[in-house]
Amino acid sequence: MSKGRKKGKRIISILLCLALLLSGMNVSSKNAYAEENATKAEDLKDETSGVTLSDSNSNGSYEIGSAEALIAFENIVNAGNNGIDVELTADIDLENIEWEPIGAYSDTDGYAKTSYEGTFDGKYHVIKNLTVTINSTYETGLFGRISSGAIQNLGVINAAVTNNANVESRPPEIP
């Protein structure tokens, strides 16, 4: 191989290395910009339980890692702050807890109209030992009603959901 070809390959190799280094700098500066401009959600305190939900990751979602925090979230949503986003940080055991659905909603009861409108990301965790027993026309489950919200990456195991209300059957509502 001639000296000219070897020299040309070296120059190309050096240029490729420089291009890789420079592209890496651009990516990290973009990540730093995104971190600096992330929207941190303000802490939310549930006045019923005294538990405060916080956004420790500064990504706009509240972290829930205990049954107490999940109950606080349910209270906050059902009190009307129904568009908040949350992420589970651990599996949650609701054993010996009588659950009230997130999003208290009833088509026949005039005052109960709170549907959940945020994003609930389970982060592949599970909620276990869920027990819901309702004796009214409220919609029943872990969530009562979800409207323009999303539930994702969530498992529910060992759930018992019962609604004992005597509700008449009626056709679906068509707007």
Secondary structure by P-SEA (a helix, b strand, c coil): ccaaaaaaaaaaaaaaaaaaaaaaaaaaaaaaaaaaabbbbcccccccccbbbbccccccbbbbccaaaaaaaaaaaaaccccbbbbbcbbbbbcccccccccccccccccbbbbbcbbbbcccccccbbbbbbcccccccccccccccccccccccbbbbbbccbbbbbccccc
